Amino acid sequence: MGYDLTINRLNGNKITKTEWIELIESDVEFKLIQENSGEMPNGNILNVPTPDAGLWEYQDKAIPFTFNENWGISVKNPDLQIIIKMISIADKLKAKVQGEEGELYDEKFLQEQIKEGSLNEKKWWQFWK
């Protein structure tokens, strides 16, 4: 299992496949993928179809951002850096980042992380703009 965060528009206007692919193509850290691969504990490789997903490569990680025109762009079990990237994407798409229980991840969330010391001393907007 896991916990998903989703980028979507709360006003009912769905993010289109065209918008998503244009965003992927405009971001050098992303590449468009149609399947995601991972190594199983026994050494076998598992290939999972992920049509029109974006693979975000940062540091030593490759994070799949899955896409569905009905529910938006989703990431499973995101850490803080992934959440920051998701907020950046949502900003570009005029959308919101929302958790499974309806909670929003936005500027207010990032300000709370700064107060708690979860982010370093850089200004929060330097991470996602």
Phi, psi and omega in degrees: 000198180163181180241124182263141165249143184231139172264120178208171176260127184281350183270006179094344176282117184280150173286127182274159176301320179299314179301316183295313181294321176299320178296314179302313183293338180269354184246114184295343179277353183250153166220147180282131178231157177246350173207155179239139182244148176208151180272132178278162179303331180276002178095348177290154178260130177254124177253125182243125176299130178221071185304131175060032177275158174249132177258114180266119180253115177217147186048236179251022184246154173230108187253121177280131172254106182277154183229139173214129183297339180279325183238349174110213185249129188229148174226136179269132176052052183288143171272182185299319180296323177292320178299318178300317178296319179297320178295321177298315179297314180301319179300316180295327182265005184053052183228187180230156172259126186227140176273173182298335181261014176089358180288146181259143175245111187210199180303320179299317177301314180295321177299320178296322178295322177296314180300322181280351180084013180287337177251152178286191187285352178296152176296139184300326183289344177289341180281327192234011175242000000 
